[in-house]
Structures are given as C-alpha cells and as structure tokens.
Amino acid sequence: MVGRGQGRRGGGGGRGRRAKRRGVRGFLRPCLLVILSQEEGHGYSMLDELEKFGFDKEAVDPSLVYRALRDMESAGWVSSTWGDESQGPRRRVYQILPEGEAHLEEWATDLGRARDEINQLLDVYEKVDIKNKKEA
C-alpha cells in the first residue's frame, strides 16, 4: 500500500514535465482527479476513496490531500465551492474542470507508455537465464 514517506524520488526518465514524480505526491493528484471525475467531493470523503488506489487511509496525512486540492485549484484543474451541509461546519466541495480532465488524460497516456516499457523490460528479463549466468 502507498502511504506516508513511501514512493520513488527523482525524475521520470525524461518523459516531460508532467511525468516527473511518481511518489505519493505525484500519484495522489491523478488519483484525486479520477475520484472527482466520478463525482464532486470534499477532502475527507476523498480519503476513503483513495483506498481504491492502494493508499492506506490511516497512513495518508490529510494535509497532503488538502494541499494537493489547493494546488490543483490554483493550476485550474479543479474548482471548489462552500457546501451547504445541514450538520457540522461548512466544507469545500471540489469539482474537476476541463483542464483537470485534460491533465488526467495526459497522465494516463504517460502511465500507459510507462507500463508498456516495464512490460517490455520484464519480457526480456524473463528470457534471460540469470541463475545459469551467476553459477558460471
């Protein structure tokens, strides 16, 4: 499961600016965009939904989710309004915008390419007889 402090650091192999970090923070934003593409929501409701993507709800710092939502709002990927819930304090409700949908589509395309490259590597690796080479 993906949680706080886990994930890879560093670049994405020169794939361009949108493919740089695939660690928790780099993976969190597209996951939130997928959730928002299904329905609008507020930060805490999205914490539960992140379990679908392998996040451990108990290990994810809610401030990371809210920071990602604010950053995406500043980037024009999502918008927010104050919800009118009858109980408790008012909460921001987030919706995905067309720019966020475009970013998500680009991210998914890039991830698909990365998956294909990984599959090619694994196909070649499986054909190599590593054990016999070590014994020789």
Steps between C-alpha positions, in 0.01 A plus 500: 500500500610854435536709812689785654870504415478224241552530129780569260687826496652661199416551137287301265764413244471812286136460405418868530381726776180313583674165561754607757402350835317176553534498879208558734458867413541432127251215513252674729391772257392272215320277750309801632417604144363151426285521814374846403429384144245261652338750738576817691622465855680646798843403630399257772258313274785462248725347768270197507498478121882496484498144633396388149844612380699320768527782752480407867243742643662492843843587356396782267537841658177691422704819459658343187155455349395856578832641377462304174143628458608861558791461256268351238253782554780755449600315181142519370442122509225510764269756652337514840192646662384507858258213561165551666492199732241528773722347771847607606724768358486599136751317280650568162359277228730441203411440134728409212535757219573436130868585556511236774341246269762580235781465756358166616482374142864599438606334824315178412660495153845548652435231759385263224826557316698437818302178556583386146870571555496310830325206332764498225776500760336213689451303177871528421598429860292181507689372195839555665628203702645694794559194723723326246701817443563538876616140534737522205 
